[in-house]
């Protein structure tokens, strides 16, 4: 499926990305101011109430004590006492929850029962304040109201623009982090986890999620994977067709050679026998081509096995098993049983045909890796080819004029399908060591024998 971004190469954000970004910013800012409000209600507001209660109680009691001996007109400058409220709104306007809490704390803690009104426009002080009714000894005198300004407190966060700005910045940063995690980091991790770690087709396509640039990148990777799957399918068809086309002429040649052999005697019969051996080798190579085509398709068929029992049955299947030495511990694992058997048979056959006995089959576990070794006592491989095998081989290595290394290629493909590799090295006592390094699913070590 083609998108405008993929056709034009544009890698910027699309409308959905901007919507997600704005939503993340809104969520981050909302959470930030919500936490600030929660902090006020649980930590700062009780301190504000305590500070207001102490200030009102002190001023009210001080002014009431002064009014016993001093007329209102002679009160010090800054003490604002009125005989009536300046604004009619102060009579009926309800108190806020904070104001009611201040009033209740004055009554409960300071035993100061006074009527309180919030200052309304026009304000006597820019920051607002309270009108508090005073209680005088002379009950016949008109009521007096003391104005208590609510000066800016160091604990009042809503009046501090720097704290509101800080909450806005933190909320914006949290929203950006949330957007990057949801639309960039997590989709990128899913893409990385979904990228196949094997070259065997069919390769699974990647999830197209995240921001527009990441979706465009994933789309192009998926197109590349689809192209690789198509190439792999064509290669499998070519190998199968080649194996099929070679099989017919080989079978007819073998039948004709066998019929000719029956009619000949002496040296000509031996020549025909040699031709039959070469034809059988060619048939084996053709069969390996068919196996190679089938192995291009990974089969997720893993079976639980005990490695020592499996290797014992494999060794017992050889007629001359006295030439094989088994040194495999008891390890339980889940693995592709058919692929493991085919690979070990190829290595053992090579060791028996081109090496010298005894051929040792051993295994050891190193962390999460499993190493299976097949060693012989032959001449080994010449050093120039050790680094390139099994991809290619020289014509004079173990007289490989009859084989082209397809068996080792099958073993190497199996090892790579199991997350490992095949290594060919010299043994300390001479000969060749073929080492299969695998990453199978190993069972709990408690079920393994020491």
Residue pairs with C-beta under 8 A, 6 or more apart in sequence:
1 219
3 215
3 216
3 219
4 10
5 11
5 14
5 212
5 213
5 215
5 216
6 216
6 219
6 220
11 212
11 213
11 216
12 212
12 213
13 21
13 211
13 212
13 213
14 212
16 212
17 183
17 211
17 212
20 179
20 182
20 183
21 175
21 176
21 179
21 183
24 175
24 176
24 178
24 179
24 182
25 171
25 172
25 175
25 176
25 179
26 175
27 175
27 178
28 171
28 172
28 173
28 174
28 175
28 176
28 177
28 178
29 167
29 168
29 171
29 172
29 175
30 171
31 171
31 174
32 167
32 168
32 170
32 171
32 174
33 167
33 171
36 157
36 163
36 167
39 157
40 157
40 158
44 155
44 156
44 157
45 98
47 155
48 98
48 153
48 155
48 156
49 98
49 101
49 102
49 105
50 105
51 153
51 155
52 102
52 150
53 102
53 105
53 106
53 109
53 110
55 148
56 102
56 106
56 112
56 130
56 132
56 148
57 106
57 110
57 112
59 146
59 148
60 112
60 114
60 132
60 134
60 146
60 148
61 112
63 75
63 79
63 81
63 134
63 146
64 134
64 135
64 136
66 75
67 75
67 81
67 134
67 136
67 144
68 137
72 81
72 144
75 81
79 146
80 124
80 146
80 147
81 134
81 144
81 145
81 146
81 147
82 131
82 144
82 145
82 147
83 142
83 143
83 144
83 145
84 142
84 145
85 91
85 117
85 131
85 145
86 122
86 124
87 119
87 120
87 121
87 122
89 120
89 121
90 117
90 118
90 119
90 120
90 131
91 117
93 117
93 118
93 120
95 103
95 116
95 117
95 118
96 118
99 116
99 118
99 130
102 116
102 130
103 116
106 112
106 113
106 114
106 116
107 113
114 132
114 133
114 134
114 135
115 132
115 133
116 130
116 131
116 132
116 133
117 130
117 131
117 132
117 145
118 128
118 130
118 131
119 125
119 128
119 129
119 130
119 131
119 147
123 129
124 147
124 149
125 147
125 149
125 150
125 151
127 149
127 150
127 151
127 152
127 159
128 149
128 150
129 147
129 148
129 149
129 150
130 147
130 148
130 150
131 145
131 146
131 147
131 148
132 145
132 146
132 147
132 148
133 143
133 144
133 145
133 146
134 143
134 144
134 145
134 146
136 144
152 159
153 159
157 163
157 164
158 164
183 210
183 211
183 214
184 210
184 211
184 214
186 210
187 207
187 209
187 210
187 211
187 214
188 210
188 214
190 206
190 207
190 209
191 206
191 207
191 210
191 214
191 217
191 218
191 221
194 204
194 206
194 207
195 206
195 221
196 203
196 204
196 225
197 419
198 298
198 416
198 417
198 419
199 416
200 232
200 295
200 296
200 297
200 298
200 413
200 416
200 417
201 228
201 229
201 231
201 232
201 233
201 296
201 297
202 229
202 232
202 233
202 297
203 225
203 228
203 229
204 225
205 222
205 225
205 226
206 218
206 221
206 222
206 225
207 218
208 215
208 218
208 219
208 222
209 215
209 218
210 218
232 296
235 293
235 296
236 293
236 296
236 297
239 289
239 290
239 292
239 293
239 296
240 290
240 293
242 289
243 286
243 287
243 289
243 290
243 293
246 282
246 286
246 289
247 283
247 286
250 279
250 282
250 283
250 286
253 279
254 276
254 279
254 280
254 283
257 272
257 275
257 276
257 279
258 276
260 272
261 269
261 272
261 273
261 276
264 272
278 402
281 402
281 403
285 403
285 404
285 406
288 406
288 407
288 410
289 406
291 342
291 410
292 406
292 409
292 410
292 413
295 339
295 410
295 413
295 414
298 417
299 336
299 338
299 339
301 336
301 337
301 338
302 334
302 335
302 336
302 337
302 440
302 441
303 334
303 335
303 336
303 337
304 332
304 333
304 334
304 443
305 332
305 333
305 334
305 335
305 337
306 330
306 331
306 332
307 328
307 329
307 330
307 331
307 332
307 333
307 363
307 370
308 326
308 328
308 329
308 330
308 331
310 337
310 340
310 341
311 326
311 328
311 344
311 361
311 363
312 326
312 328
314 341
314 344
314 345
314 348
315 321
315 324
315 326
315 361
318 324
318 348
318 352
320 352
323 352
323 357
323 358
323 359
324 348
324 357
324 358
324 359
324 360
324 361
325 358
325 359
325 360
325 361
326 361
326 362
327 360
327 361
327 362
327 363
328 361
328 362
328 363
329 363
329 364
329 365
329 448
329 449
330 448
330 449
331 363
331 365
331 370
331 442
331 448
332 442
332 443
332 447
332 448
333 370
333 440
333 441
333 442
333 443
334 440
334 441
334 443
335 418
335 438
335 440
335 441
336 414
336 417
336 418
339 414
339 417
339 418
340 414
342 410
342 414
343 410
343 411
343 414
343 415
343 436
344 361
344 372
344 374
346 407
346 408
346 410
346 411
347 374
347 407
347 411
347 434
347 436
348 359
348 361
348 374
349 407
350 398
350 407
350 408
350 434
351 359
351 374
351 375
351 376
351 378
351 432
351 434
352 359
352 376
354 376
354 378
354 398
354 399
355 376
355 377
355 378
355 379
355 431
355 432
356 376
356 377
356 378
356 431
357 376
357 377
358 377
359 374
359 375
359 376
359 377
360 373
360 374
360 375
360 376
361 372
361 373
361 374
362 372
362 373
362 375
363 370
363 371
363 372
363 373
364 370
364 371
365 371
365 442
368 439
368 442
369 420
369 437
369 438
369 439
370 437
370 438
370 439
370 440
370 442
371 435
371 436
371 437
371 438
372 435
372 436
372 438
373 433
373 434
373 435
373 436
374 433
374 434
374 436
375 427
375 431
375 432
375 433
375 434
376 427
376 431
376 432
377 427
377 429
377 430
377 431
378 398
378 430
378 431
378 432
379 398
379 430
379 431
380 426
380 427
380 430
380 431
380 432
381 389
381 397
381 398
381 424
381 426
381 432
382 394
382 396
382 397
384 394
385 392
385 393
385 394
385 397
386 424
386 425
386 426
389 405
389 408
389 424
390 405
390 408
390 409
390 411
390 412
390 422
390 424
391 405
391 409
391 412
392 405
393 400
393 404
393 405
393 408
394 400
395 401
408 422
408 424
408 434
411 422
411 434
411 436
412 421
412 422
414 436
415 421
415 422
415 436
415 437
415 438
418 438
418 439
418 440
419 438
419 439
420 436
420 437
420 438
420 439
421 437
422 434
422 435
422 436
422 437
423 434
423 435
423 437
424 432
424 433
424 434
424 435
425 432
425 433
425 435
426 432
426 433
427 433
